Amino acid sequence: MSLVTQAFIFERYGPRLNADQIAEVMGITKPALFNQISAGTCGMKTYLEGGKRWADYRDAAAYFDELRKVAA
């Protein structure tokens, strides 16, 4: 996992991202994010805490690293 990507995301969003931020970094709308989570097709690991959806900054970085691998 790229430490540069981790550092960038941590500096911009902090240690975890809320649903709005997750959708922003994935380049999709918040409803599309929730649809992907419900369908089990979301490319980023997320979790519920206090009734809100969150993602760890390391999982966001891993999402970008995975996109890079499949890019042509």
All heavy atoms as TSV, in Angstrom:
chain	resi	resn	atom	element	x	y	z
A	1	MET	N	N	0.842	-1.169	0.000
A	1	MET	CA	C	0.000	0.000	0.000
A	1	MET	C	C	0.893	1.240	0.000
A	1	MET	O	O	1.878	1.298	0.713
A	1	MET	CB	C	-0.909	-0.042	1.235
A	1	MET	CG	C	-1.915	1.046	1.257
A	1	MET	SD	S	-3.073	1.005	2.657
A	1	MET	CE	C	-3.360	-0.696	2.931
A	2	SER	N	N	0.524	2.205	-0.783
A	2	SER	CA	C	1.319	3.411	-0.936
A	2	SER	C	C	1.213	4.324	0.289
A	2	SER	O	O	0.123	4.774	0.651
A	2	SER	CB	C	0.864	4.176	-2.182
A	2	SER	OG	O	1.446	5.449	-2.224
A	3	LEU	N	N	2.346	4.593	0.903
A	3	LEU	CA	C	2.363	5.497	2.049
A	3	LEU	C	C	2.050	6.930	1.640
A	3	LEU	O	O	1.487	7.697	2.427
A	3	LEU	CB	C	3.704	5.422	2.760
A	3	LEU	CG	C	4.004	4.094	3.456
A	3	LEU	CD1	C	5.396	4.124	4.068
A	3	LEU	CD2	C	2.975	3.797	4.515
A	4	VAL	N	N	2.409	7.293	0.413
A	4	VAL	CA	C	2.117	8.642	-0.075
A	4	VAL	C	C	0.608	8.836	-0.179
A	4	VAL	O	O	0.075	9.865	0.245
A	4	VAL	CB	C	2.814	8.893	-1.436
A	4	VAL	CG1	C	2.378	10.217	-2.035
A	4	VAL	CG2	C	4.317	8.840	-1.284
A	5	THR	N	N	-0.071	7.842	-0.733
A	5	THR	CA	C	-1.531	7.913	-0.841
A	5	THR	C	C	-2.160	7.980	0.545
A	5	THR	O	O	-3.070	8.783	0.787
A	5	THR	CB	C	-2.086	6.713	-1.621
A	5	THR	OG1	O	-1.414	6.606	-2.873
A	5	THR	CG2	C	-3.574	6.850	-1.873
A	6	GLN	N	N	-1.679	7.166	1.460
A	6	GLN	CA	C	-2.194	7.187	2.834
A	6	GLN	C	C	-2.001	8.569	3.453
A	6	GLN	O	O	-2.927	9.106	4.076
A	6	GLN	CB	C	-1.471	6.152	3.696
A	6	GLN	CG	C	-1.911	4.745	3.472
A	6	GLN	CD	C	-1.249	3.807	4.460
A	6	GLN	OE1	O	-0.957	4.168	5.590
A	6	GLN	NE2	N	-1.014	2.586	4.029
A	7	ALA	N	N	-0.815	9.124	3.301
A	7	ALA	CA	C	-0.515	10.428	3.898
A	7	ALA	C	C	-1.411	11.518	3.309
A	7	ALA	O	O	-1.908	12.382	4.045
A	7	ALA	CB	C	0.954	10.776	3.694
A	8	PHE	N	N	-1.624	11.478	1.996
A	8	PHE	CA	C	-2.470	12.475	1.347
A	8	PHE	C	C	-3.899	12.409	1.883
A	8	PHE	O	O	-4.481	13.428	2.262
A	8	PHE	CB	C	-2.466	12.273	-0.168
A	8	PHE	CG	C	-3.411	13.190	-0.881
A	8	PHE	CD1	C	-3.069	14.504	-1.126
A	8	PHE	CD2	C	-4.655	12.734	-1.290
A	8	PHE	CE1	C	-3.957	15.361	-1.762
A	8	PHE	CE2	C	-5.554	13.577	-1.924
A	8	PHE	CZ	C	-5.191	14.896	-2.162
A	9	ILE	N	N	-4.451	11.212	1.935
A	9	ILE	CA	C	-5.835	11.055	2.395
A	9	ILE	C	C	-5.953	11.430	3.868
A	9	ILE	O	O	-6.896	12.114	4.272
A	9	ILE	CB	C	-6.340	9.628	2.116
A	9	ILE	CG1	C	-6.455	9.429	0.601
A	9	ILE	CG2	C	-7.682	9.372	2.802
A	9	ILE	CD1	C	-6.763	8.029	0.159
A	10	PHE	N	N	-4.997	11.005	4.689
A	10	PHE	CA	C	-5.027	11.341	6.114
A	10	PHE	C	C	-4.975	12.848	6.319
A	10	PHE	O	O	-5.713	13.401	7.142
A	10	PHE	CB	C	-3.879	10.659	6.853
A	10	PHE	CG	C	-3.929	10.869	8.331
A	10	PHE	CD1	C	-4.679	10.023	9.136
A	10	PHE	CD2	C	-3.252	11.918	8.934
A	10	PHE	CE1	C	-4.743	10.209	10.512
A	10	PHE	CE2	C	-3.317	12.120	10.301
A	10	PHE	CZ	C	-4.062	11.260	11.096
A	11	GLU	N	N	-4.107	13.520	5.576
A	11	GLU	CA	C	-3.975	14.973	5.739
A	11	GLU	C	C	-5.244	15.698	5.323
A	11	GLU	O	O	-5.649	16.674	5.946
A	11	GLU	CB	C	-2.798	15.495	4.926
A	11	GLU	CG	C	-2.540	16.974	5.152
A	11	GLU	CD	C	-1.265	17.457	4.508
A	11	GLU	OE1	O	-0.250	16.754	4.582
A	11	GLU	OE2	O	-1.292	18.556	3.925
A	12	ARG	N	N	-5.877	15.213	4.265
A	12	ARG	CA	C	-7.075	15.890	3.755
A	12	ARG	C	C	-8.331	15.569	4.573
A	12	ARG	O	O	-9.148	16.451	4.818
A	12	ARG	CB	C	-7.300	15.529	2.297
A	12	ARG	CG	C	-8.497	16.215	1.700
A	12	ARG	CD	C	-8.566	16.035	0.214
A	12	ARG	NE	N	-9.792	16.609	-0.281
A	12	ARG	CZ	C	-9.857	17.622	-1.118
A	12	ARG	NH1	N	-8.752	18.161	-1.560
A	12	ARG	NH2	N	-11.014	18.073	-1.531
A	13	TYR	N	N	-8.487	14.302	4.989
A	13	TYR	CA	C	-9.738	13.865	5.616
A	13	TYR	C	C	-9.607	13.434	7.074
A	13	TYR	O	O	-10.610	13.260	7.747
A	13	TYR	CB	C	-10.352	12.710	4.822
A	13	TYR	CG	C	-10.721	13.087	3.412
A	13	TYR	CD1	C	-9.941	12.673	2.344
A	13	TYR	CD2	C	-11.842	13.857	3.149
A	13	TYR	CE1	C	-10.274	13.020	1.044
A	13	TYR	CE2	C	-12.182	14.215	1.852
A	13	TYR	CZ	C	-11.386	13.789	0.813
A	13	TYR	OH	O	-11.723	14.143	-0.472
A	14	GLY	N	N	-8.420	13.193	7.549
A	14	GLY	CA	C	-8.241	12.698	8.908
A	14	GLY	C	C	-8.224	11.176	8.919
A	14	GLY	O	O	-8.155	10.534	7.873
A	15	PRO	N	N	-8.316	10.572	10.109
A	15	PRO	CA	C	-8.156	9.119	10.216
A	15	PRO	C	C	-9.318	8.307	9.667
A	15	PRO	O	O	-9.173	7.115	9.403
A	15	PRO	CB	C	-8.003	8.882	11.717
A	15	PRO	CG	C	-8.657	10.063	12.348
A	15	PRO	CD	C	-8.437	11.215	11.402
A	16	ARG	N	N	-10.475	8.935	9.506
A	16	ARG	CA	C	-11.587	8.209	8.897
A	16	ARG	C	C	-12.453	9.162	8.101
A	16	ARG	O	O	-12.501	10.364	8.369
A	16	ARG	CB	C	-12.400	7.457	9.935
A	16	ARG	CG	C	-13.106	8.302	10.951
A	16	ARG	CD	C	-13.782	7.403	11.964
A	16	ARG	NE	N	-14.622	8.183	12.862
A	16	ARG	CZ	C	-15.492	7.649	13.696
A	16	ARG	NH1	N	-15.636	6.352	13.739
A	16	ARG	NH2	N	-16.209	8.402	14.491
A	17	LEU	N	N	-13.116	8.601	7.106
A	17	LEU	CA	C	-13.937	9.380	6.194
A	17	LEU	C	C	-15.400	9.064	6.456
A	17	LEU	O	O	-15.765	7.900	6.653
A	17	LEU	CB	C	-13.622	9.022	4.744
A	17	LEU	CG	C	-12.246	9.391	4.193
A	17	LEU	CD1	C	-11.165	8.481	4.707
A	17	LEU	CD2	C	-12.274	9.372	2.690
A	18	ASN	N	N	-16.252	10.097	6.424
A	18	ASN	CA	C	-17.688	9.867	6.559
A	18	ASN	C	C	-18.271	9.543	5.179
A	18	ASN	O	O	-17.553	9.547	4.173
A	18	ASN	CB	C	-18.384	11.064	7.222
A	18	ASN	CG	C	-18.295	12.334	6.399
A	18	ASN	OD1	O	-18.261	12.312	5.165
A	18	ASN	ND2	N	-18.265	13.470	7.078
A	19	ALA	N	N	-19.545	9.266	5.118
A	19	ALA	CA	C	-20.167	8.835	3.861
A	19	ALA	C	C	-20.014	9.873	2.754
A	19	ALA	O	O	-19.754	9.526	1.603
A	19	ALA	CB	C	-21.639	8.499	4.086
A	20	ASP	N	N	-20.171	11.152	3.077
A	20	ASP	CA	C	-20.003	12.198	2.061
A	20	ASP	C	C	-18.586	12.180	1.495
A	20	ASP	O	O	-18.386	12.313	0.282
A	20	ASP	CB	C	-20.298	13.578	2.653
A	20	ASP	CG	C	-21.767	13.779	2.974
A	20	ASP	OD1	O	-22.623	13.302	2.200
A	20	ASP	OD2	O	-22.059	14.422	4.002
A	21	GLN	N	N	-17.605	12.029	2.366
A	21	GLN	CA	C	-16.209	12.009	1.932
A	21	GLN	C	C	-15.879	10.743	1.141
A	21	GLN	O	O	-15.134	10.804	0.162
A	21	GLN	CB	C	-15.295	12.149	3.142
A	21	GLN	CG	C	-15.426	13.487	3.834
A	21	GLN	CD	C	-14.780	13.509	5.203
A	21	GLN	OE1	O	-14.737	12.503	5.911
A	21	GLN	NE2	N	-14.275	14.685	5.584
A	22	ILE	N	N	-16.436	9.614	1.555
A	22	ILE	CA	C	-16.218	8.370	0.822
A	22	ILE	C	C	-16.733	8.527	-0.607
A	22	ILE	O	O	-16.038	8.205	-1.577
A	22	ILE	CB	C	-16.916	7.176	1.508
A	22	ILE	CG1	C	-16.336	6.920	2.892
A	22	ILE	CG2	C	-16.816	5.921	0.641
A	22	ILE	CD1	C	-17.172	5.982	3.748
A	23	ALA	N	N	-17.960	9.040	-0.737
A	23	ALA	CA	C	-18.540	9.251	-2.068
A	23	ALA	C	C	-17.683	10.222	-2.881
A	23	ALA	O	O	-17.457	10.000	-4.076
A	23	ALA	CB	C	-19.974	9.771	-1.936
A	24	GLU	N	N	-17.191	11.260	-2.230
A	24	GLU	CA	C	-16.349	12.249	-2.922
A	24	GLU	C	C	-15.086	11.615	-3.488
A	24	GLU	O	O	-14.762	11.809	-4.658
A	24	GLU	CB	C	-15.977	13.373	-1.960
A	24	GLU	CG	C	-15.095	14.442	-2.560
A	24	GLU	CD	C	-14.713	15.513	-1.551
A	24	GLU	OE1	O	-15.543	15.862	-0.693
A	24	GLU	OE2	O	-13.562	15.988	-1.621
A	25	VAL	N	N	-14.373	10.846	-2.684
A	25	VAL	CA	C	-13.119	10.269	-3.173
A	25	VAL	C	C	-13.368	9.169	-4.209
A	25	VAL	O	O	-12.533	8.947	-5.078
A	25	VAL	CB	C	-12.204	9.735	-2.044
A	25	VAL	CG1	C	-11.815	10.835	-1.100
A	25	VAL	CG2	C	-12.815	8.577	-1.305
A	26	MET	N	N	-14.537	8.519	-4.143
A	26	MET	CA	C	-14.864	7.502	-5.137
A	26	MET	C	C	-15.426	8.111	-6.415
A	26	MET	O	O	-15.543	7.443	-7.433
A	26	MET	CB	C	-15.855	6.491	-4.564
A	26	MET	CG	C	-15.265	5.625	-3.466
A	26	MET	SD	S	-16.431	4.415	-2.815
A	26	MET	CE	C	-16.454	3.228	-4.164
A	27	GLY	N	N	-15.776	9.400	-6.362
A	27	GLY	CA	C	-16.307	10.083	-7.540
A	27	GLY	C	C	-17.733	9.680	-7.872
A	27	GLY	O	O	-18.127	9.675	-9.039
A	28	ILE	N	N	-18.518	9.358	-6.833
A	28	ILE	CA	C	-19.906	8.966	-7.029
A	28	ILE	C	C	-20.781	9.760	-6.071
A	28	ILE	O	O	-20.283	10.436	-5.179
A	28	ILE	CB	C	-20.113	7.447	-6.804
A	28	ILE	CG1	C	-19.705	7.027	-5.387
A	28	ILE	CG2	C	-19.353	6.642	-7.855
A	28	ILE	CD1	C	-19.979	5.566	-5.052
A	29	THR	N	N	-22.085	9.661	-6.259
A	29	THR	CA	C	-23.002	10.340	-5.353
A	29	THR	C	C	-23.172	9.511	-4.083
A	29	THR	O	O	-22.900	8.306	-4.068
A	29	THR	CB	C	-24.377	10.540	-6.006
A	29	THR	OG1	O	-24.962	9.253	-6.257
A	29	THR	CG2	C	-24.275	11.346	-7.297
A	30	LYS	N	N	-23.661	10.157	-3.045
A	30	LYS	CA	C	-23.896	9.452	-1.789
A	30	LYS	C	C	-24.948	8.346	-1.965
A	30	LYS	O	O	-24.751	7.239	-1.458
A	30	LYS	CB	C	-24.290	10.457	-0.705
A	30	LYS	CG	C	-24.306	9.893	0.687
A	30	LYS	CD	C	-24.557	11.015	1.691
A	30	LYS	CE	C	-24.743	10.523	3.085
A	30	LYS	NZ	N	-25.019	11.631	4.017
A	31	PRO	N	N	-26.060	8.603	-2.687
A	31	PRO	CA	C	-27.005	7.500	-2.908
A	31	PRO	C	C	-26.380	6.326	-3.676
A	31	PRO	O	O	-26.665	5.164	-3.372
A	31	PRO	CB	C	-28.137	8.143	-3.712
A	31	PRO	CG	C	-28.081	9.589	-3.345
A	31	PRO	CD	C	-26.612	9.880	-3.159
A	32	ALA	N	N	-25.516	6.627	-4.631
A	32	ALA	CA	C	-24.839	5.554	-5.372
A	32	ALA	C	C	-23.924	4.751	-4.442
A	32	ALA	O	O	-23.820	3.525	-4.566
A	32	ALA	CB	C	-24.043	6.126	-6.543
A	33	LEU	N	N	-23.282	5.449	-3.514
A	33	LEU	CA	C	-22.437	4.767	-2.532
A	33	LEU	C	C	-23.264	3.780	-1.721
A	33	LEU	O	O	-22.891	2.611	-1.580
A	33	LEU	CB	C	-21.771	5.780	-1.599
A	33	LEU	CG	C	-21.062	5.196	-0.374
A	33	LEU	CD1	C	-19.859	4.362	-0.796
A	33	LEU	CD2	C	-20.672	6.298	0.590
A	34	PHE	N	N	-24.399	4.237	-1.202
A	34	PHE	CA	C	-25.236	3.357	-0.387
A	34	PHE	C	C	-25.809	2.205	-1.212
A	34	PHE	O	O	-25.964	1.099	-0.702
A	34	PHE	CB	C	-26.328	4.151	0.318
A	34	PHE	CG	C	-25.800	4.989	1.448
A	34	PHE	CD1	C	-25.990	6.354	1.472
A	34	PHE	CD2	C	-25.107	4.406	2.502
A	34	PHE	CE1	C	-25.500	7.125	2.516
A	34	PHE	CE2	C	-24.604	5.165	3.553
A	34	PHE	CZ	C	-24.804	6.527	3.558
A	35	ASN	N	N	-26.099	2.460	-2.497
A	35	ASN	CA	C	-26.561	1.371	-3.366
A	35	ASN	C	C	-25.467	0.317	-3.526
A	35	ASN	O	O	-25.742	-0.886	-3.484
A	35	ASN	CB	C	-26.976	1.904	-4.737
A	35	ASN	CG	C	-28.292	2.646	-4.707
A	35	ASN	OD1	O	-29.093	2.481	-3.796
A	35	ASN	ND2	N	-28.515	3.485	-5.713
A	36	GLN	N	N	-24.223	0.762	-3.729
A	36	GLN	CA	C	-23.110	-0.177	-3.875
A	36	GLN	C	C	-22.886	-0.959	-2.582
A	36	GLN	O	O	-22.630	-2.160	-2.622
A	36	GLN	CB	C	-21.833	0.558	-4.272
A	36	GLN	CG	C	-21.829	1.054	-5.693
A	36	GLN	CD	C	-20.512	1.701	-6.073
A	36	GLN	OE1	O	-19.515	1.592	-5.359
A	36	GLN	NE2	N	-20.498	2.391	-7.199
A	37	ILE	N	N	-22.976	-0.296	-1.449
A	37	ILE	CA	C	-22.797	-0.983	-0.166
A	37	ILE	C	C	-23.883	-2.046	0.008
A	37	ILE	O	O	-23.597	-3.190	0.375
A	37	ILE	CB	C	-22.793	0.021	1.005
A	37	ILE	CG1	C	-21.529	0.891	0.947
A	37	ILE	CG2	C	-22.891	-0.698	2.344
A	37	ILE	CD1	C	-21.549	2.102	1.856
A	38	SER	N	N	-25.131	-1.674	-0.294
A	38	SER	CA	C	-26.245	-2.621	-0.167
A	38	SER	C	C	-26.092	-3.809	-1.104
A	38	SER	O	O	-26.430	-4.932	-0.741
A	38	SER	CB	C	-27.576	-1.918	-0.453
A	38	SER	OG	O	-27.853	-0.960	0.532
A	39	ALA	N	N	-25.568	-3.554	-2.300
A	39	ALA	CA	C	-25.400	-4.618	-3.296
A	39	ALA	C	C	-24.139	-5.442	-3.057
A	39	ALA	O	O	-23.932	-6.459	-3.712
A	39	ALA	CB	C	-25.366	-4.011	-4.700
A	40	GLY	N	N	-23.289	-4.982	-2.149
A	40	GLY	CA	C	-22.040	-5.688	-1.884
A	40	GLY	C	C	-20.992	-5.473	-2.954
A	40	GLY	O	O	-20.079	-6.277	-3.110
A	41	THR	N	N	-21.113	-4.366	-3.696
A	41	THR	CA	C	-20.184	-4.091	-4.793
A	41	THR	C	C	-19.291	-2.884	-4.547
A	41	THR	O	O	-18.564	-2.462	-5.446
A	41	THR	CB	C	-20.954	-3.873	-6.116
A	41	THR	OG1	O	-21.845	-2.753	-5.955
A	41	THR	CG2	C	-21.750	-5.102	-6.512
A	42	CYS	N	N	-19.353	-2.329	-3.347
A	42	CYS	CA	C	-18.534	-1.153	-3.039
A	42	CYS	C	C	-17.062	-1.559	-3.016
A	42	CYS	O	O	-16.682	-2.538	-2.379
A	42	CYS	CB	C	-18.946	-0.556	-1.695
A	42	CYS	SG	S	-18.094	0.983	-1.317
A	43	GLY	N	N	-16.244	-0.801	-3.701
A	43	GLY	CA	C	-14.827	-1.114	-3.798
A	43	GLY	C	C	-14.006	-0.717	-2.590
A	43	GLY	O	O	-12.813	-1.003	-2.527
A	44	MET	N	N	-14.630	-0.053	-1.633
A	44	MET	CA	C	-13.913	0.388	-0.440
A	44	MET	C	C	-14.555	-0.231	0.793
A	44	MET	O	O	-15.779	-0.266	0.907
A	44	MET	CB	C	-13.961	1.922	-0.335
A	44	MET	CG	C	-13.085	2.494	0.758
A	44	MET	SD	S	-13.231	4.303	0.938
A	44	MET	CE	C	-12.836	4.890	-0.689
A	45	LYS	N	N	-13.733	-0.706	1.717
A	45	LYS	CA	C	-14.257	-1.246	2.967
A	45	LYS	C	C	-14.847	-0.107	3.788
A	45	LYS	O	O	-14.233	0.955	3.916
A	45	LYS	CB	C	-13.153	-1.905	3.774
A	45	LYS	CG	C	-12.596	-3.153	3.171
A	45	LYS	CD	C	-11.520	-3.708	4.079
A	45	LYS	CE	C	-10.811	-4.881	3.455
A	45	LYS	NZ	N	-9.703	-5.353	4.317
A	46	THR	N	N	-16.048	-0.334	4.315
A	46	THR	CA	C	-16.706	0.651	5.169
A	46	THR	C	C	-17.271	-0.066	6.394
A	46	THR	O	O	-17.361	-1.286	6.417
A	46	THR	CB	C	-17.849	1.368	4.428
A	46	THR	OG1	O	-18.882	0.432	4.118
A	46	THR	CG2	C	-17.356	2.050	3.149
A	47	TYR	N	N	-17.637	0.729	7.390
A	47	TYR	CA	C	-18.233	0.150	8.598
A	47	TYR	C	C	-19.225	1.135	9.202
A	47	TYR	O	O	-19.202	2.331	8.890
A	47	TYR	CB	C	-17.150	-0.219	9.619
A	47	TYR	CG	C	-16.327	0.947	10.121
A	47	TYR	CD1	C	-16.676	1.633	11.274
A	47	TYR	CD2	C	-15.196	1.370	9.425
A	47	TYR	CE1	C	-15.920	2.702	11.732
A	47	TYR	CE2	C	-14.432	2.432	9.869
A	47	TYR	CZ	C	-14.802	3.097	11.029
A	47	TYR	OH	O	-14.046	4.159	11.466
A	48	LEU	N	N	-20.118	0.595	10.018
A	48	LEU	CA	C	-21.089	1.424	10.729
A	48	LEU	C	C	-20.626	1.650	12.159
A	48	LEU	O	O	-20.177	0.717	12.823
A	48	LEU	CB	C	-22.457	0.738	10.760
A	48	LEU	CG	C	-23.273	0.789	9.484
A	48	LEU	CD1	C	-24.518	-0.073	9.629
A	48	LEU	CD2	C	-23.651	2.210	9.132
A	49	GLU	N	N	-20.755	2.889	12.603
A	49	GLU	CA	C	-20.498	3.229	13.998
A	49	GLU	C	C	-21.442	4.356	14.372
A	49	GLU	O	O	-21.465	5.389	13.688
A	49	GLU	CB	C	-19.049	3.660	14.214
A	49	GLU	CG	C	-18.743	3.945	15.675
A	49	GLU	CD	C	-17.302	4.381	15.877
A	49	GLU	OE1	O	-16.391	3.655	15.471
A	49	GLU	OE2	O	-17.113	5.465	16.455
A	50	GLY	N	N	-22.197	4.142	15.419
A	50	GLY	CA	C	-23.145	5.169	15.848
A	50	GLY	C	C	-24.195	5.476	14.800
A	50	GLY	O	O	-24.667	6.604	14.706
A	51	GLY	N	N	-24.535	4.489	13.973
A	51	GLY	CA	C	-25.541	4.673	12.938
A	51	GLY	C	C	-25.044	5.425	11.725
A	51	GLY	O	O	-25.830	5.758	10.837
A	52	LYS	N	N	-23.748	5.696	11.652
A	52	LYS	CA	C	-23.169	6.408	10.504
A	52	LYS	C	C	-22.172	5.508	9.796
A	52	LYS	O	O	-21.546	4.644	10.396
A	52	LYS	CB	C	-22.480	7.701	10.960
A	52	LYS	CG	C	-23.451	8.695	11.539
A	52	LYS	CD	C	-22.754	9.976	11.919
A	52	LYS	CE	C	-23.760	10.945	12.524
A	52	LYS	NZ	N	-23.135	12.198	12.900
A	53	ARG	N	N	-22.004	5.740	8.501
A	53	ARG	CA	C	-21.093	4.962	7.673
A	53	ARG	C	C	-19.730	5.647	7.652
A	53	ARG	O	O	-19.626	6.847	7.468
A	53	ARG	CB	C	-21.670	4.871	6.258
A	53	ARG	CG	C	-20.900	4.075	5.278
A	53	ARG	CD	C	-20.817	2.609	5.577
A	53	ARG	NE	N	-22.094	1.938	5.687
A	53	ARG	CZ	C	-22.214	0.637	5.896
A	53	ARG	NH1	N	-21.144	-0.134	5.997
A	53	ARG	NH2	N	-23.394	0.089	6.010
A	54	TRP	N	N	-18.670	4.853	7.838
A	54	TRP	CA	C	-17.300	5.361	7.887
A	54	TRP	C	C	-16.371	4.463	7.090
A	54	TRP	O	O	-16.668	3.292	6.863
A	54	TRP	CB	C	-16.787	5.390	9.333
A	54	TRP	CG	C	-17.586	6.243	10.251
A	54	TRP	CD1	C	-18.596	5.846	11.067
A	54	TRP	CD2	C	-17.437	7.647	10.460
A	54	TRP	NE1	N	-19.082	6.913	11.775
A	54	TRP	CE2	C	-18.397	8.032	11.424
A	54	TRP	CE3	C	-16.591	8.622	9.932
A	54	TRP	CZ2	C	-18.534	9.346	11.856
A	54	TRP	CZ3	C	-16.735	9.923	10.377
A	54	TRP	CH2	C	-17.681	10.278	11.320
A	55	ALA	N	N	-15.215	5.008	6.714
A	55	ALA	CA	C	-14.128	4.231	6.119
A	55	ALA	C	C	-12.817	4.704	6.730
A	55	ALA	O	O	-12.624	5.896	6.965
A	55	ALA	CB	C	-14.085	4.405	4.602
A	56	ASP	N	N	-11.934	3.780	6.983
A	56	ASP	CA	C	-10.605	4.105	7.489
A	56	ASP	C	C	-9.774	4.686	6.341
A	56	ASP	O	O	-9.904	4.249	5.188
A	56	ASP	CB	C	-9.949	2.819	8.020
A	56	ASP	CG	C	-8.634	3.086	8.694
A	56	ASP	OD1	O	-7.609	3.170	7.969
A	56	ASP	OD2	O	-8.610	3.205	9.929
A	57	TYR	N	N	-8.928	5.639	6.640
A	57	TYR	CA	C	-8.122	6.275	5.597
A	57	TYR	C	C	-7.240	5.264	4.871
A	57	TYR	O	O	-6.962	5.404	3.676
A	57	TYR	CB	C	-7.278	7.428	6.164
A	57	TYR	CG	C	-6.057	6.998	6.945
A	57	TYR	CD1	C	-4.802	6.989	6.346
A	57	TYR	CD2	C	-6.153	6.604	8.278
A	57	TYR	CE1	C	-3.682	6.587	7.061
A	57	TYR	CE2	C	-5.044	6.210	8.995
A	57	TYR	CZ	C	-3.815	6.202	8.379
A	57	TYR	OH	O	-2.703	5.802	9.079
A	58	ARG	N	N	-6.801	4.210	5.565
A	58	ARG	CA	C	-5.974	3.186	4.931
A	58	ARG	C	C	-6.769	2.387	3.912
A	58	ARG	O	O	-6.232	1.981	2.874
A	58	ARG	CB	C	-5.363	2.270	5.982
A	58	ARG	CG	C	-4.349	3.009	6.872
A	58	ARG	CD	C	-4.006	2.217	8.080
A	58	ARG	NE	N	-5.200	2.163	8.956
A	58	ARG	CZ	C	-5.158	1.875	10.233
A	58	ARG	NH1	N	-4.020	1.570	10.819
A	58	ARG	NH2	N	-6.259	1.872	10.959
A	59	ASP	N	N	-8.049	2.186	4.173
A	59	ASP	CA	C	-8.892	1.485	3.207
A	59	ASP	C	C	-9.159	2.354	1.984
A	59	ASP	O	O	-9.266	1.849	0.867
A	59	ASP	CB	C	-10.205	1.040	3.857
A	59	ASP	CG	C	-9.976	-0.044	4.898
A	59	ASP	OD1	O	-9.073	-0.887	4.693
A	59	ASP	OD2	O	-10.688	-0.050	5.919
A	60	ALA	N	N	-9.267	3.663	2.191
A	60	ALA	CA	C	-9.413	4.571	1.058
A	60	ALA	C	C	-8.152	4.538	0.190
A	60	ALA	O	O	-8.225	4.491	-1.041
A	60	ALA	CB	C	-9.686	5.996	1.529
A	61	ALA	N	N	-6.993	4.524	0.820
A	61	ALA	CA	C	-5.729	4.441	0.066
A	61	ALA	C	C	-5.635	3.114	-0.672
A	61	ALA	O	O	-5.204	3.072	-1.832
A	61	ALA	CB	C	-4.543	4.614	1.013
A	62	ALA	N	N	-6.052	2.032	-0.042
A	62	ALA	CA	C	-6.027	0.720	-0.685
A	62	ALA	C	C	-6.955	0.705	-1.897
A	62	ALA	O	O	-6.639	0.082	-2.920
A	62	ALA	CB	C	-6.427	-0.361	0.305
A	63	TYR	N	N	-8.090	1.382	-1.809
A	63	TYR	CA	C	-9.026	1.493	-2.930
A	63	TYR	C	C	-8.326	2.129	-4.133
A	63	TYR	O	O	-8.417	1.630	-5.254
A	63	TYR	CB	C	-10.254	2.310	-2.501
A	63	TYR	CG	C	-11.158	2.712	-3.629
A	63	TYR	CD1	C	-12.034	1.799	-4.196
A	63	TYR	CD2	C	-11.147	4.006	-4.127
A	63	TYR	CE1	C	-12.877	2.165	-5.236
A	63	TYR	CE2	C	-11.982	4.384	-5.159
A	63	TYR	CZ	C	-12.847	3.459	-5.713
A	63	TYR	OH	O	-13.668	3.835	-6.749
A	64	PHE	N	N	-7.599	3.223	-3.907
A	64	PHE	CA	C	-6.892	3.886	-4.995
A	64	PHE	C	C	-5.775	3.015	-5.561
A	64	PHE	O	O	-5.556	2.968	-6.771
A	64	PHE	CB	C	-6.332	5.240	-4.554
A	64	PHE	CG	C	-7.379	6.306	-4.495
A	64	PHE	CD1	C	-7.749	6.854	-3.290
A	64	PHE	CD2	C	-8.010	6.747	-5.635
A	64	PHE	CE1	C	-8.726	7.832	-3.217
A	64	PHE	CE2	C	-8.988	7.716	-5.589
A	64	PHE	CZ	C	-9.344	8.263	-4.373
A	65	ASP	N	N	-5.068	2.332	-4.700
A	65	ASP	CA	C	-3.999	1.441	-5.160
A	65	ASP	C	C	-4.562	0.329	-6.028
A	65	ASP	O	O	-3.960	-0.050	-7.035
A	65	ASP	CB	C	-3.234	0.854	-3.974
A	65	ASP	CG	C	-2.372	1.885	-3.274
A	65	ASP	OD1	O	-2.117	2.966	-3.850
A	65	ASP	OD2	O	-1.963	1.617	-2.130
A	66	GLU	N	N	-5.718	-0.194	-5.672
A	66	GLU	CA	C	-6.356	-1.252	-6.455
A	66	GLU	C	C	-6.801	-0.714	-7.815
A	66	GLU	O	O	-6.656	-1.405	-8.836
A	66	GLU	CB	C	-7.547	-1.848	-5.701
A	66	GLU	CG	C	-8.118	-3.080	-6.339
A	66	GLU	CD	C	-7.135	-4.222	-6.469
A	66	GLU	OE1	O	-6.249	-4.378	-5.595
A	66	GLU	OE2	O	-7.234	-4.972	-7.464
A	67	LEU	N	N	-7.319	0.510	-7.850
A	67	LEU	CA	C	-7.709	1.122	-9.132
A	67	LEU	C	C	-6.505	1.257	-10.059
A	67	LEU	O	O	-6.601	1.041	-11.266
A	67	LEU	CB	C	-8.334	2.497	-8.907
A	67	LEU	CG	C	-9.736	2.537	-8.321
A	67	LEU	CD1	C	-10.169	3.989	-8.133
A	67	LEU	CD2	C	-10.721	1.804	-9.190
A	68	ARG	N	N	-5.373	1.626	-9.478
A	68	ARG	CA	C	-4.148	1.783	-10.266
A	68	ARG	C	C	-3.733	0.471	-10.892
A	68	ARG	O	O	-3.273	0.416	-12.026
A	68	ARG	CB	C	-3.033	2.347	-9.388
A	68	ARG	CG	C	-1.779	2.714	-10.153
A	68	ARG	CD	C	-0.773	3.415	-9.259
A	68	ARG	NE	N	-0.587	2.814	-7.951
A	68	ARG	CZ	C	0.257	1.823	-7.695
A	68	ARG	NH1	N	0.995	1.320	-8.659
A	68	ARG	NH2	N	0.386	1.327	-6.477
A	69	LYS	N	N	-3.914	-0.641	-10.161
A	69	LYS	CA	C	-3.527	-1.959	-10.657
A	69	LYS	C	C	-4.336	-2.377	-11.893
A	69	LYS	O	O	-3.809	-3.004	-12.791
A	69	LYS	CB	C	-3.711	-3.030	-9.582
A	69	LYS	CG	C	-2.705	-2.967	-8.478
A	69	LYS	CD	C	-2.995	-4.056	-7.469
A	69	LYS	CE	C	-2.139	-3.942	-6.235
A	69	LYS	NZ	N	-2.500	-4.945	-5.217
A	70	VAL	N	N	-5.624	-2.021	-11.912
A	70	VAL	CA	C	-6.491	-2.450	-13.014
A	70	VAL	C	C	-6.514	-1.451	-14.164
A	70	VAL	O	O	-7.075	-1.739	-15.212
A	70	VAL	CB	C	-7.927	-2.741	-12.534
A	70	VAL	CG1	C	-7.933	-3.871	-11.529
A	70	VAL	CG2	C	-8.589	-1.506	-11.973
A	71	ALA	N	N	-5.907	-0.280	-13.976
A	71	ALA	CA	C	-5.868	0.718	-15.046
A	71	ALA	C	C	-4.973	0.229	-16.184
A	71	ALA	O	O	-3.963	-0.435	-15.971
A	71	ALA	CB	C	-5.346	2.048	-14.509
A	72	ALA	N	N	-5.368	0.552	-17.367
A	72	ALA	CA	C	-4.600	0.112	-18.551
A	72	ALA	C	C	-3.413	1.006	-18.795
A	72	ALA	O	O	-3.325	2.110	-18.475
A	72	ALA	CB	C	-5.496	0.097	-19.771
